[in-house]
């Protein structure tokens, strides 16, 4: 069976604000045989693009480096403005074991990439999640705290030396977080209000760091082009807290604040099981066994034999 790794690099650039740069990144993402650009999503409000790569470990690692290099050439973080927290032109590069690949192999990929990015591009990096060298760096939000503008001062703190590189950011490309992690679901819920404070209040209630749902990271944003507020989430373990559970809490809180949900969206890819959990919840399926009752799972098993 072929080895497959998923990689989801995030760039501080959107098609809406830099179409030529975005298209250049797309071309780089397609430049190495053995690596497929599975999905690319871009958002002018967040001023951010999220790519999903899938392929052999060697090909994916090479594409990730080439993308970081191109992003360094395209993006000046001193001029970057967007809703999403960020600390680098290539803000984060996660490797996710997908088929016949271990977490440990993805950790080694992250270390090789971090070393190469410093030696060849002079971009420093933190290792996060399963690649973290100390417990405090497992959480991406902790690594990113201070963002690009506050990072030079942060790197001078004794406990915040980069895992690769000197105690200074790249002058235009900043610093990157690189790591191995399990699959997560980037899930956003849009509200029928222009009051971003409502979204921020809801996000504070539901996120784990404020005492909310385990494995849920959440922030409130304003979607300027639509004039509505958004609760933007990373569900870092959808089996600990499922999408319908957090959706229903947002719905209830929105009603408390005199508004309602107008829609939701996925950013990038989501595991089928995360969406099947929604079907089980809302259809009230009894004794549901997705491995035996969903046709595609049978086909996957047949192809794998």
Secondary structure as GFF3:
##gff-version 3
##sequence-region A 1 305
A	DSSP	beta_strand	4	7	.	.	.	ID=ss1
A	DSSP	beta_strand	10	11	.	.	.	ID=ss2
A	DSSP	alpha_helix	19	29	.	.	.	ID=ss3
A	DSSP	beta_strand	35	43	.	.	.	ID=ss4
A	DSSP	beta_strand	48	55	.	.	.	ID=ss5
A	DSSP	alpha_helix	57	74	.	.	.	ID=ss6
A	DSSP	three_ten_helix	77	79	.	.	.	ID=ss7
A	DSSP	beta_strand	90	99	.	.	.	ID=ss8
A	DSSP	alpha_helix	103	116	.	.	.	ID=ss9
A	DSSP	pi_helix	117	121	.	.	.	ID=ss10
A	DSSP	beta_strand	124	129	.	.	.	ID=ss11
A	DSSP	three_ten_helix	135	137	.	.	.	ID=ss12
A	DSSP	alpha_helix	140	144	.	.	.	ID=ss13
A	DSSP	alpha_helix	147	154	.	.	.	ID=ss14
A	DSSP	three_ten_helix	158	160	.	.	.	ID=ss15
A	DSSP	beta_strand	175	180	.	.	.	ID=ss16
A	DSSP	beta_strand	185	191	.	.	.	ID=ss17
A	DSSP	alpha_helix	196	206	.	.	.	ID=ss18
A	DSSP	three_ten_helix	208	210	.	.	.	ID=ss19
A	DSSP	beta_strand	216	223	.	.	.	ID=ss20
A	DSSP	beta_strand	228	235	.	.	.	ID=ss21
A	DSSP	alpha_helix	243	256	.	.	.	ID=ss22
A	DSSP	beta_strand	261	267	.	.	.	ID=ss23
A	DSSP	alpha_helix	272	283	.	.	.	ID=ss24
A	DSSP	alpha_helix	290	293	.	.	.	ID=ss25
A	DSSP	alpha_helix	295	304	.	.	.	ID=ss26
###
